């Protein structure tokens, strides 16, 4: 299953009466994270690139990829940009989704911790913040634990929202570590946190 995982994908949901994007006056693009890889979708809208192909696209934020992909199921959105984990799980759950493109293959996350946590042994028994279950950040947290030689039972993985919200939880002492995207890593460093594992290769997880 690891080879199927991508950080960011475009997902198109097909219903019985499938929608032809070329004929739409308006379409909604759902996204569930705040990573920098979403920039092209905003640029496409602001530069009028969607309109050039006959589609007026509204880019809408949903809190988490699992909620964003549910917008496809309820037809509140026509296509989406989010991690592959949610799409694959939705497909396995019976939703008719198709992955049509990827911007960054792999789990491109950093596991950042409080400064006193410097090793896997230090992380044992600690709280790791992630987004909702079924999202790429949730998967990244679990993979990071395994890569460090720990079992999931050795830590507590908590659902805490976006990168910004999870970093805030760390500053308040609610979480001891979290996984963040490349965009969130700079903010983590400014807050005094550091990374003990980085997913920098597209074949993670293998």
N, C-alpha and C positions, 0 to 999 in steps of 0.2 A: 504493500500500500504506500510505502514511502516514496516510490517513484512517481506516484500520482500527486504528491503534495507540492503545492506552489504557494508562494506568499500572496500573490495577487493575481486574480483571474477575472476575466469578463465572463459573466454567466447569463445565459439566455433561457428563459422558461417558456416552453411550448405547451399551450393548452389545446383542447380539442379544436377550437377555432383559432388557430395560431395567428399571431399578429405580424403583418408585413411592415417592418419599420419604415420602408420607403413611402408608405401611404399614410403614416401618422402625421397629424398636425402637431401633436405634442406627445412626448414620451418622458418617462421618469427613470432616471438612473439612480439606483440605490447603492449606497456604500456604508460600511459599518466600522471603519477605522479612520484615524486621522494621520496616517503615514504619508510621507512625501511622495510615495509612488502613485498617489491619487492625483497629483498635480496635473498630469496630462488631460484628465477628464474635465477639470475646471478650465484649463486653457482652451480646450476644444469648444467648450460652451462660450467662454468670453470672446474667443476669436471668431465665433460664428461658423465654425467648421461643421457642426451638426446641421445647421440650417442649409449649408451648401448641398447637403444630400437629402434635403426635404424633411428634416426632423428637428422639431423644436424641443430640445432636451432640458429638463429640469433636474439638476443634480441635488439629491436629497440625502441627508445624513440620518441613519438609524443607529441606535445605541447597540452596537455589536453586530457581527456578521450573521449570527443566527436569526436576529430580528430582521435584518436587511433581506435575507433570503426568503423569509416568510412573507415579505412584501411582494415577492414574485408569485408566491403561491396564491395570495389573495388578490393579485392583479393590481395592487397599488403601485407596482413598479413593473417596467417592461424588461429591463435588464439591469445588471449590477456589477460592481467591482469590489471584490473582497477575496479573502483567503480561500484556498481550495478546500480546506477542511470542511467548512460549512456546506459547500456545494456537494462534495462527495458524500457526506453524511445525509444530506437531503435526498440525494439520488438513491442511496441505499434504503432510505425511509419511504421511497415510492414517489418522490417528486420528480417530474420530468425536466431535469436541468441538463444543459450542455455547456461544457467548458470550451470557449472558442479562442481564447488568447491568454497569454501571461506576460506580465511586465518583468517580474523577477522570480525565476524558479527557485524553490528551496525555502527553508525557514530562516529568513534573514533577521534574526533577533539577537539581542544581548541579554544575558542574565546578569542583572546588576544587583549589588548587595550593599548593605551598610558597611562602613569602612572596617569594622571589627571582624567581619566575616571574610576570610581569605582563602578558605579551602572547603572541600566537601564535608569534612568533619565539623567545621564551624557551622555549616548550613543545616546539619542534622537537627531535627526538632524545631526548626524555624518555620515561619509563615511566608509563603510565596504568593504574591498577587498576580492574577491573570484576568483576562476578560471573561466572558461567559463560557460555560462548557460548550465544546464543539467548535470553538474558534481557533485560529492559528496560534494565538498567544497562549491559549490553554494547552494546546498540543506542544508548543515550544517549551513551556514550563515543565511538562512531563518528560519530554525528551532530554531536557537539560539535566533533570534529576538523574535520569538513567545514565547519561554520558559521564556524570560525576561519580558513578558507581554506587548511587543510593537507590533505595526502593521508594516508591511513592508513599508508602506508609511512614517513611522516615521524616516526611515534611507535611505541612498543611498547605494545600493549594486553594486559595480563596478567590472568589469572583469579585472584582473591584473596578470594573469599568475600563476607561481609556488609559493610555500611557500616562497622561497628565494626572488623572485621578489616582492611579496606582503609585506614582511617585509622591504624590501628596500624602498618601497613606503611609509611605515609608518615612516621610519627614515627621509624621505624627506618631510614629512608633506602632502603627497598626499592622504594618507588614515589615518583614526583615529583608525581603528581596522581591524582585519582579522581573519580568521579561519586557523589553522595550524594542521598538523598531529602531532603525538607523537614525531616523529623525528625532526620536525620543532620547537617544543616547547622549546627545550633547547636553540636554537639559538635566539628565541624571548626573553627569560629571559636574555641572555647575552647582548642584546640590550637595556635592561631596561624596557621591556614590561611585563605585567602581565595578567593572565587569570581571567575573571569574570564569565565564565561558562565552564564546562568541560563535554564532553560526554564520560562517562567512562563505560556505561552499554550497552550491546548489544541490549536492547529493546528501545533504542532511535533512531529515533522517535517512539513513541507508537501509 
